[in-house]
Amino acid sequence: MAYKITDECLACGACIDSCPVEAISEGDIYKIDPAKCESCGACADACPTGAIVEE
């Protein structure tokens, strides 16, 4: 199950630094590429606002 980033995203970058497969891209709200996501949960653990949830 891949993760997704919700509208609660502050674009702080904590998730990008934690992703071991570089599945997250920057923008106003960051996005996770479901084809690259390994569902490890590192990004969700790193997110200070809880904006990353399982799809």
Phi and psi in radians as a Rosetta constraint file:
Dihedral C 1 N 2 CA 2 C 2 CIRCULARHARMONIC -1.341 0.35
Dihedral N 2 CA 2 C 2 N 3 CIRCULARHARMONIC 2.849 0.35
Dihedral C 2 N 3 CA 3 C 3 CIRCULARHARMONIC -1.776 0.35
Dihedral N 3 CA 3 C 3 N 4 CIRCULARHARMONIC 2.786 0.35
Dihedral C 3 N 4 CA 4 C 4 CIRCULARHARMONIC -2.377 0.35
Dihedral N 4 CA 4 C 4 N 5 CIRCULARHARMONIC 2.756 0.35
Dihedral C 4 N 5 CA 5 C 5 CIRCULARHARMONIC -1.836 0.35
Dihedral N 5 CA 5 C 5 N 6 CIRCULARHARMONIC 2.216 0.35
Dihedral C 5 N 6 CA 6 C 6 CIRCULARHARMONIC -1.573 0.35
Dihedral N 6 CA 6 C 6 N 7 CIRCULARHARMONIC 3.136 0.35
Dihedral C 6 N 7 CA 7 C 7 CIRCULARHARMONIC -1.163 0.35
Dihedral N 7 CA 7 C 7 N 8 CIRCULARHARMONIC -0.149 0.35
Dihedral C 7 N 8 CA 8 C 8 CIRCULARHARMONIC -1.308 0.35
Dihedral N 8 CA 8 C 8 N 9 CIRCULARHARMONIC -0.099 0.35
Dihedral C 8 N 9 CA 9 C 9 CIRCULARHARMONIC -1.060 0.35
Dihedral N 9 CA 9 C 9 N 10 CIRCULARHARMONIC 2.289 0.35
Dihedral C 9 N 10 CA 10 C 10 CIRCULARHARMONIC -1.741 0.35
Dihedral N 10 CA 10 C 10 N 11 CIRCULARHARMONIC 0.021 0.35
Dihedral C 10 N 11 CA 11 C 11 CIRCULARHARMONIC 0.987 0.35
Dihedral N 11 CA 11 C 11 N 12 CIRCULARHARMONIC 0.775 0.35
Dihedral C 11 N 12 CA 12 C 12 CIRCULARHARMONIC -1.450 0.35
Dihedral N 12 CA 12 C 12 N 13 CIRCULARHARMONIC -0.379 0.35
Dihedral C 12 N 13 CA 13 C 13 CIRCULARHARMONIC 1.618 0.35
Dihedral N 13 CA 13 C 13 N 14 CIRCULARHARMONIC -0.048 0.35
Dihedral C 13 N 14 CA 14 C 14 CIRCULARHARMONIC -1.054 0.35
Dihedral N 14 CA 14 C 14 N 15 CIRCULARHARMONIC -0.640 0.35
Dihedral C 14 N 15 CA 15 C 15 CIRCULARHARMONIC -1.202 0.35
Dihedral N 15 CA 15 C 15 N 16 CIRCULARHARMONIC -0.679 0.35
Dihedral C 15 N 16 CA 16 C 16 CIRCULARHARMONIC -1.060 0.35
Dihedral N 16 CA 16 C 16 N 17 CIRCULARHARMONIC -0.784 0.35
Dihedral C 16 N 17 CA 17 C 17 CIRCULARHARMONIC -1.137 0.35
Dihedral N 17 CA 17 C 17 N 18 CIRCULARHARMONIC -0.443 0.35
Dihedral C 17 N 18 CA 18 C 18 CIRCULARHARMONIC -1.611 0.35
Dihedral N 18 CA 18 C 18 N 19 CIRCULARHARMONIC -0.261 0.35
Dihedral C 18 N 19 CA 19 C 19 CIRCULARHARMONIC -1.361 0.35
Dihedral N 19 CA 19 C 19 N 20 CIRCULARHARMONIC 2.054 0.35
Dihedral C 19 N 20 CA 20 C 20 CIRCULARHARMONIC -1.321 0.35
Dihedral N 20 CA 20 C 20 N 21 CIRCULARHARMONIC -0.240 0.35
Dihedral C 20 N 21 CA 21 C 21 CIRCULARHARMONIC -2.036 0.35
Dihedral N 21 CA 21 C 21 N 22 CIRCULARHARMONIC 0.203 0.35
Dihedral C 21 N 22 CA 22 C 22 CIRCULARHARMONIC 0.917 0.35
Dihedral N 22 CA 22 C 22 N 23 CIRCULARHARMONIC 0.841 0.35
Dihedral C 22 N 23 CA 23 C 23 CIRCULARHARMONIC -1.581 0.35
Dihedral N 23 CA 23 C 23 N 24 CIRCULARHARMONIC -0.048 0.35
Dihedral C 23 N 24 CA 24 C 24 CIRCULARHARMONIC -1.877 0.35
Dihedral N 24 CA 24 C 24 N 25 CIRCULARHARMONIC 2.309 0.35
Dihedral C 24 N 25 CA 25 C 25 CIRCULARHARMONIC -1.992 0.35
Dihedral N 25 CA 25 C 25 N 26 CIRCULARHARMONIC 2.620 0.35
Dihedral C 25 N 26 CA 26 C 26 CIRCULARHARMONIC -1.415 0.35
Dihedral N 26 CA 26 C 26 N 27 CIRCULARHARMONIC 2.771 0.35
Dihedral C 26 N 27 CA 27 C 27 CIRCULARHARMONIC 3.007 0.35
Dihedral N 27 CA 27 C 27 N 28 CIRCULARHARMONIC -2.963 0.35
Dihedral C 27 N 28 CA 28 C 28 CIRCULARHARMONIC -1.013 0.35
Dihedral N 28 CA 28 C 28 N 29 CIRCULARHARMONIC -0.766 0.35
Dihedral C 28 N 29 CA 29 C 29 CIRCULARHARMONIC -2.145 0.35
Dihedral N 29 CA 29 C 29 N 30 CIRCULARHARMONIC 2.256 0.35
Dihedral C 29 N 30 CA 30 C 30 CIRCULARHARMONIC -1.206 0.35
Dihedral N 30 CA 30 C 30 N 31 CIRCULARHARMONIC 2.726 0.35
Dihedral C 30 N 31 CA 31 C 31 CIRCULARHARMONIC -2.249 0.35
Dihedral N 31 CA 31 C 31 N 32 CIRCULARHARMONIC 2.567 0.35
Dihedral C 31 N 32 CA 32 C 32 CIRCULARHARMONIC -1.903 0.35
Dihedral N 32 CA 32 C 32 N 33 CIRCULARHARMONIC 2.245 0.35
Dihedral C 32 N 33 CA 33 C 33 CIRCULARHARMONIC -1.390 0.35
Dihedral N 33 CA 33 C 33 N 34 CIRCULARHARMONIC 1.938 0.35
Dihedral C 33 N 34 CA 34 C 34 CIRCULARHARMONIC -1.109 0.35
Dihedral N 34 CA 34 C 34 N 35 CIRCULARHARMONIC -0.409 0.35
Dihedral C 34 N 35 CA 35 C 35 CIRCULARHARMONIC -1.261 0.35
Dihedral N 35 CA 35 C 35 N 36 CIRCULARHARMONIC -0.485 0.35
Dihedral C 35 N 36 CA 36 C 36 CIRCULARHARMONIC -1.654 0.35
Dihedral N 36 CA 36 C 36 N 37 CIRCULARHARMONIC -0.473 0.35
Dihedral C 36 N 37 CA 37 C 37 CIRCULARHARMONIC -1.079 0.35
Dihedral N 37 CA 37 C 37 N 38 CIRCULARHARMONIC 2.243 0.35
Dihedral C 37 N 38 CA 38 C 38 CIRCULARHARMONIC -1.738 0.35
Dihedral N 38 CA 38 C 38 N 39 CIRCULARHARMONIC 0.146 0.35
Dihedral C 38 N 39 CA 39 C 39 CIRCULARHARMONIC 0.993 0.35
Dihedral N 39 CA 39 C 39 N 40 CIRCULARHARMONIC 0.648 0.35
Dihedral C 39 N 40 CA 40 C 40 CIRCULARHARMONIC -1.383 0.35
Dihedral N 40 CA 40 C 40 N 41 CIRCULARHARMONIC -0.412 0.35
Dihedral C 40 N 41 CA 41 C 41 CIRCULARHARMONIC 1.476 0.35
Dihedral N 41 CA 41 C 41 N 42 CIRCULARHARMONIC 0.032 0.35
Dihedral C 41 N 42 CA 42 C 42 CIRCULARHARMONIC -1.065 0.35
Dihedral N 42 CA 42 C 42 N 43 CIRCULARHARMONIC -0.677 0.35
Dihedral C 42 N 43 CA 43 C 43 CIRCULARHARMONIC -1.161 0.35
Dihedral N 43 CA 43 C 43 N 44 CIRCULARHARMONIC -0.748 0.35
Dihedral C 43 N 44 CA 44 C 44 CIRCULARHARMONIC -1.105 0.35
Dihedral N 44 CA 44 C 44 N 45 CIRCULARHARMONIC -0.684 0.35
Dihedral C 44 N 45 CA 45 C 45 CIRCULARHARMONIC -1.157 0.35
Dihedral N 45 CA 45 C 45 N 46 CIRCULARHARMONIC -0.569 0.35
Dihedral C 45 N 46 CA 46 C 46 CIRCULARHARMONIC -1.444 0.35
Dihedral N 46 CA 46 C 46 N 47 CIRCULARHARMONIC -0.336 0.35
Dihedral C 46 N 47 CA 47 C 47 CIRCULARHARMONIC -1.259 0.35
Dihedral N 47 CA 47 C 47 N 48 CIRCULARHARMONIC 2.094 0.35
Dihedral C 47 N 48 CA 48 C 48 CIRCULARHARMONIC -1.277 0.35
Dihedral N 48 CA 48 C 48 N 49 CIRCULARHARMONIC -0.293 0.35
Dihedral C 48 N 49 CA 49 C 49 CIRCULARHARMONIC -1.877 0.35
Dihedral N 49 CA 49 C 49 N 50 CIRCULARHARMONIC -0.036 0.35
Dihedral C 49 N 50 CA 50 C 50 CIRCULARHARMONIC 1.238 0.35
Dihedral N 50 CA 50 C 50 N 51 CIRCULARHARMONIC 0.491 0.35
Dihedral C 50 N 51 CA 51 C 51 CIRCULARHARMONIC -1.432 0.35
Dihedral N 51 CA 51 C 51 N 52 CIRCULARHARMONIC -0.064 0.35
Dihedral C 51 N 52 CA 52 C 52 CIRCULARHARMONIC -1.920 0.35
Dihedral N 52 CA 52 C 52 N 53 CIRCULARHARMONIC 2.134 0.35
Dihedral C 52 N 53 CA 53 C 53 CIRCULARHARMONIC -2.301 0.35
Dihedral N 53 CA 53 C 53 N 54 CIRCULARHARMONIC 2.781 0.35
Dihedral C 53 N 54 CA 54 C 54 CIRCULARHARMONIC -1.228 0.35
Dihedral N 54 CA 54 C 54 N 55 CIRCULARHARMONIC 2.485 0.35
